Amino acid sequence: MDWMKIASAGFIVLMLVYLWPRARHMLNNSPKPKGNDVMAAVIPLLLVLAFIFLLIKFV
């Protein structure tokens, strides 16, 4: 391995060490989803998947 790959791996580890406590804090203090919130996310995802499926079928 050259020094650039080693430095990149070290940088990634340092980023994870720095960001991990903040991410855990955000997850613990985020608002809990309600039943309607989940459907608001699922419906657009299903529409996008259906659109992609149609594009694949027409090609």
N, C-alpha and C positions, 0 to 999 in steps of 0.2 A: 504494500500500500504506500502510496506517496503521501506527502505531508498534507496535501490539500484534502484528501479523503479523511485523514485523521482529524484535521482541524474542523471539517464539516460535521463529523460525528460528535466531536466535543461540543461544538456550538449547539447542536440539536439537544444534547443531554442538558446543557446549561439552560436552554429555553424551557425544557420540560420541568426542570427543578424550579425555575422562576415562575412559571405559569400554573403549575399544579395547585398550589394553595388558593390562588385566586379563582381558578375554575371550580374547585370544591366549594368555595364560599358562595359563588354565583349559583351553583346547583342547589345548595342547601337553602338559600334565601330567595329563590325564584318563586313566583306565584304558582300554585297548584292548578293544573288544567281541569276544566269542568267538562262534562259530557259533550256539550255543543262545540267546544274548542277543538276536540279531536276530529269531529266531522268536518269542521271548517278547513282542516289541513288535509284530510283524506280525499275529499271530493276533487280539489284541483289536481292532486297527484294522479288520481284515476283518470281525469280528463287528459292530462298530459300523456299518460301511458297509452290511452286509447288513440290519441292523435299520432303518436309515434308508431303504433301498430298499423294504423291506416296508411301512413307514409310508407312503411315497409311493404305492405301488401300491394300498393299501387306501383311499386318499382319493379 
